[in-house]
């Protein structure tokens, strides 16, 4: 059976867009990501310290927490210097080079719809096939990255993201795994995290079909440590329904840092 371009987008997104974490950025006060500045003279935490602080399997009900797979770790690059902090955040990297980092993938458990008569996908008509695919992919997938900095590095990193959201509002070109990616716009969003400064944004990319494909990201600073979140939901993209950075993930991770 020949599938529609929408389904082809979905299949491609499983390999591509799942590795994307595009974001909408704003500070909690609408300016520079917050100016609270405790502990900027402190030393950065080590990678071993960060591994003790990042969320683990069993600590986040309704989610599976695991190492970040290679398919989601493909970096996004751009020739636009002002937009590089966004590209790094969407790649599950800290916006600026850090002294130490660690990461995990938090995948929402699939929303099951029991069926008394399971059916092969090949037996479904076009409409039913797309609906089945959409439902199977309707779950948040969030990469969580912790990064530690010396001095005021963490504060400067958050400020760079806030500045990039404004500078790149009209979009920018990038590449991922050798393929061109076009972000048509970057929009500010209200951050869900709490800390000494935060910035959140949505980045919308063009699909092959011309449909908008938004991804979401957030950066939260607590002292010299940054939490970088990026969330995609392929089912929501297909259905053109709104979603955000997973608030449950942010809440659980920020609580573990305090």
Secondary structure by P-SEA (a helix, b strand, c coil): ccccaaaaaaaaaaacccccbbbbbbcccccccccccccccbbbbcaaaaaaccccccccccbbbbcccccccbbbbbccccaaaaaaaaaccccccccccccbbbbcccbbbbbcbbbbcccccaaaaaaaaaaaacbbbbbbbbbbbccaaaaaaaaaaaaaaaaaccccccccccbbbbbcbbbbbbbcccccccccbbbbbbccccbbbbbbbbbbbcccbbbbbbbbbaaaaaacccccccaaaaaaaaaaac
